[in-house]
Amino acid sequence: MCHLLRLTFVVLLMVGNAIAQEAPVRVSGSAPPSLGAESYFVQLIEFRMKQAEYNLTSDEMAKSFDQMLKEKKVDVIEHFRVALLENQDTKIQTGKTKTVTTGVIRLPQGQQKSQQSVSLGTMVRLTPKKQDGKVYLKIDYTASRMDGEANEEGHPESTTFTIESTNLIEIGKPLLLGGSSSESSNYLLLKIDSR
């Protein structure tokens, strides 16, 4: 007697409101790693100082970040944790689409808002390489977001925070990239550890 096993896969698609939907985080890497490749655990924290009165060097800010976070002196904007393999390009991407008012059209019968969909999000590309007991890390970080609230006559400005950098980093020692403590700009804190 022959039994036929039949498997059916059901795919459910959900369609929702397109305003401010969060897109899934996508992580992709390049070709399979070679045997014996080093692996690393990386944290990227984009943050903003709540007060610009701090006159700290980048090393002092990196070392005191955890304390400033406990004391609520910083606002964390994005925080990524990712495992990397040596010589492997890794990409992280998050995003959402938001509908914004771009203007008002005045018609004889009244006013009509003109709207447009805007894509916002963060894209990170990381490539580590071991060098002299440290990690040579190439990083491309781009984050775009709306800055402020929309008004009746238009939409808020979108801002983009970008860092492209290559650094030789000591394992376990935090590194601050971008910004300066005399401005109210964003900073990117990088922490890397062996796995």
N, C-alpha and C positions, 0 to 999 in steps of 0.2 A: 504494500500500500504506500503510495507516495503522498507526502504532505507538502503542500506549497505554503511557504511562509511569505507573507506579503507585508512589506513595510510601507507605510504612508507617512510622508513628511508634510506637515502643515505649516505654512508660512503665514503669519499674521502681520498685516501691515496696519499701522495705526496712523491715521491722519489727524493732526490736531491744529490748533491755532498757530500760525506762523510767527506771531509776535513773541520775541524774546525766548525762543526755544533753545535749550542747551543741546549742543551736538555731543556725541560720544567722544571720549578721548581716544585718539588713534596713536598707537606706537608702532613704528616700523623700523626695521634694521636692514643692513645690507646682507651680503652673502654669509653663509654659515661660517662660524669662527673656526680657526685652526685649533688643533689639540694643544692644550697647555696654555691657552690664552688667559691672561689675567682678567678678573672681573672686578668691577667697582660698583659702589653704591653712591649715587650722586643726589644731592638735594639742591634745588634752585629755589630761592625765596625772593620774590620781587616785593619790595616794601617802600613805604614813604614815612619820613620822620613827621611826627605830629607837630613838633616845634622846630624851627630852623635856628634856634639859639645855640645848638651844640656846635662847638668848634673842635671837632675830632678829626684825626687823620683817618684814612680808609682802613688801616690796620687796627686802630683803636675801635672804630665802628664795628668791624668784623668780630673782634674779640668780645665786645660788650653787647652784641646783638641779643643773645639769650636773656641777659639782664634787662635790657631796654624793653624786650617783649613782655617780660614778667611785670615790669613797671608801667606797661601800656603807653610807652613813649613812641611806639611805631605802629603803623597800620600795615598788616600783611595783605597784599593785593593778590598775589598768586603764590602757590607753593607746590612744587613738583618733587616727587621722589621716584627715581628710576635706577634700574640696574643696567650697567653698561659692560660690554666686553671690549677688550683691547683691540684696537684697529678696526672697530666696527662702527659704522655711521648709524646713529639712532635718531629718530625723529618723533617728537611729541606734538600733537596738534589738538587744541580745543577750540570750540567756537559756538557762535549763536548768530541768529539773524534777528534783527530788530527793525520794526517799522517806525520810521520817524517822519515828522511833519517837515517838509522842505519849504513850505510857503503857504500863502493864502491867495486864492483866486477870487477876485471880487466880480460877481455877476449881478445883473439887474435884479434877480430874484433873491439875492443874498450872497453870503460868502461860502466858499468851499475850500477845504484843506487839500493841499497837494501833498501826497505821501510817497515815500520811497523805502524799499528794504535795504538795509545796510548790514554787511557781514562784519562781525567783530570777533576777536579771539586772539589766541596766543599760539605761536609756532616756535618750537625749539629744536635745534639740530646740534647733536653732541658727537664728538669723535675723540676718544682717549687713546693715548699711546704711552707706554711705559718708557721712562728715560732716566737713568741714573738714580733709581730708587724713588723718583717722583713721577707725576703724571703730567704729560704734555696734553692739554685738553683744548680742542678747538670748539668754540661755542658760537652759535648764531641764535639770537633770541629776539623775537619781534612780538610785541603785544599791542593790539589796537582796541580801544574802548571809547565809549561816549564820555565826554567831559562836561558834566552839568546836566541840567534839566531842559527839556524842550519848552519853548514859549509859543505863543500864538502865531508869531510871524515867521517862525523857522525852527530849525533843529539845533541842538548843541553841537559844538565842534567835536570831531573825533580826534583823539590823540594817539600817537604811535610812539612806543618806547622801543628802541632798537639797540642791541649790543652785538657787535661782531668782534670776537677777541680770541686770541690764542695765548695760553698761559702755561707756565711750568709751575705746577702746584704740589705742595707738600701734602701727603696723605694725612688727613685728620686736622689740617689747619684751614680755617675758613678764609675765604678771599672775597673782598668786596669789589664789584665791578660797576662802573657807571655812577653818575651823579657826583655831587659834592655837598658837604654838610652846610655850606653857606647859602645853598639854594633849596627851594622846596620842590626838589625833583625826586624821581624814583631811583631806587638803588636795586642792584641784583647781588644777592649773597650766594656764594657757591661753597658747598661743603662736599668733599669727596673722601670716601673711606674704602678700604679693601673689603672684599666680601669673603 
